Structure formats: C-alpha cells, structure tokens
C-alpha cells in the first residue's frame, strides 16, 4: 500500500446517544471481574474494587471502560452463562450509578450476557469470538443497535493455542474480518470496530507480523482497536513477567498509534494517555 494512500476512516461511534470522537485516539481501561485473568493486578472481582478502579481510570483519562467477567486467557476455565452474569451485572449497575458519565464496553462472546449488560446500562459489546462462539450475537447487536467490537480469534480460549496456524496471518485475519463485517452491515449494524486479536490463536511472531501491517486495516475505513497490554507477546520477548511488562506495552502501544490505532485497550490508563498525547504532538 502506498504511503500517501488516504482512507476516510469512520471518526465517530454512537454509544447509545453518546458520540465518541475517534479523530484522536482514545484509551479504553480494562476492568476484569474475574479471579483468574492473566495479569493479577487487573482482577477486581469485588464490586467496591471495580467501582474504585473505574473512578481511577476515568480520572486518568480513559474514555471507555471494558468490563469482562469471563477470563479469556489461554486455557482459562469455562464458566456458565449464569456465573458470568452474576459476576458482571452487579458491577455494571454499581459503576453506572457511581460514574454515570462512563461509557461501558462489555467483554463477552455470549449474546445473552451482552443483552443483559446493555439493559443494565452498558453501551458497547466487545466480542472476542467475532460472532463465531454464539450464533445469536450478530442479530442481538443489530437489534440493540450498539457499537460492536469485532475481534478475530480461531477456536475458543480453551483450545486457541493449538489453532495458531496460518499461511499468511494478515491476509487470513483481514479476510475473516471483512466477511464478518459484511454480515453485520447486512443486518444494519452501524458502528463496527475492528480488533485483529493479538495473542488470540496467534503466536508472538504472528502477532508482531500483524502489528507490522496494522495500517493496512485502514483499507476498511473502520476504527481499529489494539489490545496488547502486558501480553505474552511482550513479556515473553523481553524475558519478564506480565507484572513487569508496562514499559514494553507503552512502546508497542506507541508503535500501534503510528500505524493507525484508534483505541488502545489497556490495564494502565495514565501511561497510555501520555503516549497518545506525546504521539499527537509529534504528529
């Protein structure tokens, strides 16, 4: 793709009447309502802790909060729909009450969980399964008319490590997202955000190959979310742990910004907001 090629990417999303401006990259803070997410400091299963974390992230500059109650780390234990709802809904309701200004994204691949969370006050659906893990998801999103984060993954969190086989990882991820986006558009879903799914059914090398071509997703003229915060592709390369991967995360987030990322999904909001601010000045 020529360096001077210009694509008119969608610059706003409508989150239940709230317009989110993506002409400047935005930061999405991660709140895990799970006891077993891969980064221990992100685990906020207690409602009071989740509300406090939401307040801190909003104060640090997050424009969105992504809440998940099902751990999607490789090999994570599968839990029931009811257990996911029991973890998620009280926290959504508490954060909506404490921080009514917050835009809440719900990290789930289950249509029932998505719908119940939207009814409880959430605004965005973030589906790691990209519609493949629940046949009702696309129709549910279309009926609810909420923004939808379309992520690429093969398999499930329980077996995705064995699915990391590609002839050309970028082309296969791109084609898959195009196919799913066309299905969503046909159903009348207006706001779709793409997520290449770094680390989901992808080796570190495959994830870096995707990052190298991240700017090519702009051909679809849709916002792109990058979620690489403290992942194995960083800490494995550097020979550290997730707890020590903040510096590597900031470096890779900055590279993602130079390649067109519109949303950074992160555990560490303050540092990501600073990266966006510095990148903006250089730009």
Legacy VTK file of the C-alpha trace (Angstrom):
# vtk DataFile Version 3.0
C-alpha trace
ASCII
DATASET POLYDATA
POINTS 283 float
0.000 0.000 0.000
1.405 3.390 -0.958
2.479 5.611 1.918
0.407 8.523 0.624
-2.801 6.492 0.331
-5.600 8.204 2.248
-8.574 6.354 3.708
-11.558 8.131 5.233
-11.891 6.133 8.428
-15.088 6.440 10.419
-14.242 9.058 13.069
-17.161 8.715 15.495
-19.194 5.963 17.083
-22.621 6.374 18.624
-22.722 4.655 22.009
-26.425 4.808 22.866
-26.661 8.503 22.120
-23.135 9.397 23.211
-20.856 10.319 20.335
-17.286 9.159 20.850
-14.783 11.092 18.754
-12.023 8.869 17.372
-10.299 11.571 15.341
-7.846 11.477 18.261
-7.002 8.000 19.562
-8.896 7.020 22.703
-7.932 4.864 25.668
-10.102 2.029 26.979
-9.374 0.828 30.515
-9.667 -2.876 31.400
-11.640 -3.974 34.454
-11.576 -7.749 34.951
-14.321 -9.069 37.219
-12.580 -12.435 37.272
-10.401 -14.203 39.839
-8.038 -15.639 37.217
-7.203 -13.101 34.499
-3.580 -13.344 33.402
-2.484 -10.006 34.947
-3.149 -10.263 38.679
-3.413 -6.523 39.330
-6.310 -6.253 36.852
-8.538 -8.624 38.841
-11.354 -6.702 40.531
-13.992 -9.319 41.415
-15.254 -7.297 44.394
-17.794 -4.659 43.366
-16.287 -1.912 45.535
-12.855 -2.540 43.999
-14.317 -2.409 40.484
-16.032 0.907 41.218
-12.815 2.366 42.636
-10.834 1.168 39.626
-13.405 2.710 37.291
-13.073 6.059 39.052
-9.281 5.964 38.877
-9.264 5.064 35.185
-11.740 7.804 34.320
-9.659 10.320 36.274
-6.547 9.135 34.418
-8.194 9.876 31.074
-9.989 6.718 29.923
-12.873 7.498 27.592
-14.220 3.939 27.817
-14.090 1.083 30.336
-14.072 -2.545 29.188
-15.601 -4.921 31.731
-15.234 -8.679 31.478
-16.412 -11.498 33.730
-15.131 -14.442 31.680
-11.380 -14.980 31.617
-10.194 -15.418 28.034
-6.569 -16.181 28.816
-5.256 -19.342 27.082
-6.599 -22.421 28.815
-8.993 -20.496 31.066
-11.741 -22.439 32.820
-15.114 -22.297 31.057
-17.876 -20.878 33.261
-21.654 -20.891 32.855
-23.714 -18.030 31.479
-25.258 -17.566 34.907
-21.889 -17.299 36.655
-20.730 -14.735 34.101
-23.915 -12.722 34.655
-23.605 -12.986 38.440
-20.093 -11.554 38.274
-20.865 -8.892 35.698
-24.270 -7.306 36.245
-23.847 -6.077 39.840
-20.588 -4.362 38.853
-22.141 -2.759 35.771
-25.037 -1.442 37.827
-22.709 -0.131 40.544
-20.412 1.664 38.090
-23.359 3.159 36.174
-24.646 4.519 39.492
-21.284 5.792 40.761
-19.980 7.066 37.409
-22.937 7.849 35.124
-20.566 9.603 32.718
-18.699 6.340 31.999
-19.020 4.616 28.632
-19.009 0.902 29.375
-17.895 -1.831 26.983
-18.785 -5.434 27.821
-16.213 -8.109 27.035
-18.317 -11.195 26.290
-18.911 -13.642 23.450
-22.385 -14.572 24.694
-25.440 -12.837 23.260
-27.495 -13.249 26.438
-24.786 -11.697 28.578
-24.384 -8.871 26.074
-28.092 -8.095 26.089
-28.450 -8.201 29.866
-25.435 -5.904 30.292
-26.780 -3.371 27.794
-30.110 -3.393 29.641
-28.161 -2.735 32.871
-26.625 0.418 31.382
-23.634 -0.618 29.265
-23.007 0.863 25.819
-20.674 -1.304 23.680
-20.224 -5.037 23.021
-16.661 -6.353 22.765
-16.822 -9.891 21.368
-13.615 -11.925 21.367
-15.421 -14.567 19.331
-16.328 -12.212 16.495
-19.747 -13.839 16.305
-18.320 -17.349 15.929
-18.955 -18.518 19.508
-22.641 -17.573 19.693
-24.866 -17.737 16.617
-27.233 -15.179 18.153
-24.641 -12.459 18.731
-24.886 -10.546 15.434
-28.689 -10.459 15.455
-28.634 -9.322 19.086
-26.226 -6.470 18.366
-28.323 -5.420 15.364
-31.473 -5.379 17.477
-29.824 -3.444 20.303
-28.132 -1.017 17.858
-24.963 -0.623 19.915
-21.345 -0.393 18.758
-19.701 -3.778 18.281
-16.027 -4.644 18.572
-15.357 -7.410 16.055
-12.291 -9.410 17.077
-10.502 -12.200 15.251
-9.935 -15.485 17.024
-9.863 -19.125 15.996
-11.224 -21.778 18.335
-12.008 -20.978 21.961
-9.950 -19.688 24.905
-9.572 -23.332 25.920
-8.025 -24.515 22.626
-6.928 -21.403 20.718
-3.219 -22.039 21.294
-3.483 -25.119 19.060
-5.261 -23.069 16.354
-2.345 -20.698 15.623
-1.702 -21.954 12.098
-1.687 -19.609 9.088
-0.223 -19.399 5.622
-0.401 -15.584 5.745
-1.618 -14.320 9.086
-2.502 -10.790 7.957
-4.421 -11.851 4.862
-6.353 -14.542 6.712
-7.272 -12.228 9.607
-8.189 -9.421 7.200
-10.384 -11.652 5.034
-12.140 -13.094 8.080
-12.916 -9.632 9.458
-14.181 -8.459 6.057
-16.546 -11.428 5.829
-17.921 -10.873 9.332
-18.224 -7.113 8.791
-20.278 -7.664 5.646
-22.648 -9.869 7.659
-23.004 -7.171 10.320
-23.587 -4.457 7.756
-26.278 -6.535 6.077
-28.037 -6.762 9.440
-27.920 -2.985 9.860
-25.164 -2.672 12.467
-23.817 0.860 12.027
-20.805 1.082 14.356
-18.196 -1.675 13.993
-14.698 -1.507 15.469
-12.048 -3.967 14.284
-9.698 -5.840 16.612
-7.057 -8.089 14.991
-6.969 -10.197 18.159
-3.323 -10.033 19.162
-2.388 -13.202 21.041
-5.694 -14.947 20.349
-4.852 -18.076 18.355
-1.640 -16.332 17.323
1.958 -16.883 18.311
4.096 -13.933 19.328
5.694 -13.940 15.889
2.292 -13.929 14.188
1.111 -11.096 16.434
4.144 -8.991 15.531
3.570 -9.752 11.843
0.026 -8.398 12.290
1.335 -5.292 14.049
3.766 -4.729 11.200
0.811 -4.432 8.800
-1.689 -2.824 11.157
-2.031 0.241 8.932
-3.441 -1.967 6.156
-6.648 -2.471 8.133
-7.395 1.177 7.292
-8.497 -0.054 3.873
-11.794 -0.994 5.535
-12.227 2.595 6.768
-13.271 1.382 10.208
-11.849 2.221 13.647
-9.198 -0.205 14.857
-8.740 -1.293 18.460
-5.386 -2.622 19.651
-5.258 -4.776 22.759
-1.699 -5.820 23.543
-1.440 -4.646 27.147
1.048 -6.748 29.154
0.509 -9.761 26.881
2.840 -12.700 26.370
3.990 -11.280 23.019
5.649 -8.556 25.106
6.760 -10.204 28.317
7.849 -13.416 26.611
10.055 -11.489 24.190
11.591 -9.405 26.978
12.066 -12.296 29.382
9.969 -10.715 32.135
6.505 -11.273 33.608
3.199 -9.557 32.888
3.750 -7.524 36.052
6.970 -6.111 34.564
5.672 -5.500 31.029
4.423 -1.912 31.323
7.403 -0.356 29.543
7.159 -2.841 26.678
3.423 -2.230 26.490
3.940 1.521 26.188
6.494 1.031 23.422
4.202 -1.259 21.447
1.165 0.966 22.013
3.162 3.865 20.605
4.088 1.814 17.536
0.394 0.947 17.155
-0.500 4.648 17.234
1.945 5.346 14.412
0.208 2.596 12.409
-3.301 3.957 12.830
-4.699 2.515 16.073
-7.829 4.402 17.141
-8.425 2.769 20.529
-5.823 1.400 22.937
-7.267 -1.202 25.323
-5.009 -1.170 28.374
-4.532 -2.048 32.014
-2.547 1.167 32.632
-4.588 4.155 31.519
-2.339 7.015 32.634
0.648 5.744 30.671
-1.418 5.105 27.532
-2.987 8.583 27.695
0.506 10.063 27.962
1.625 8.056 24.935
-1.324 9.387 22.921
-0.543 12.967 23.996
3.135 12.746 23.036
2.344 10.979 19.756
-0.141 13.733 18.965
2.451 16.436 19.469
4.954 14.685 17.235
2.308 14.110 14.615
LINES 1 284
283 0 1 2 3 4 5 6 7 8 9 10 11 12 13 14 15 16 17 18 19 20 21 22 23 24 25 26 27 28 29 30 31 32 33 34 35 36 37 38 39 40 41 42 43 44 45 46 47 48 49 50 51 52 53 54 55 56 57 58 59 60 61 62 63 64 65 66 67 68 69 70 71 72 73 74 75 76 77 78 79 80 81 82 83 84 85 86 87 88 89 90 91 92 93 94 95 96 97 98 99 100 101 102 103 104 105 106 107 108 109 110 111 112 113 114 115 116 117 118 119 120 121 122 123 124 125 126 127 128 129 130 131 132 133 134 135 136 137 138 139 140 141 142 143 144 145 146 147 148 149 150 151 152 153 154 155 156 157 158 159 160 161 162 163 164 165 166 167 168 169 170 171 172 173 174 175 176 177 178 179 180 181 182 183 184 185 186 187 188 189 190 191 192 193 194 195 196 197 198 199 200 201 202 203 204 205 206 207 208 209 210 211 212 213 214 215 216 217 218 219 220 221 222 223 224 225 226 227 228 229 230 231 232 233 234 235 236 237 238 239 240 241 242 243 244 245 246 247 248 249 250 251 252 253 254 255 256 257 258 259 260 261 262 263 264 265 266 267 268 269 270 271 272 273 274 275 276 277 278 279 280 281 282
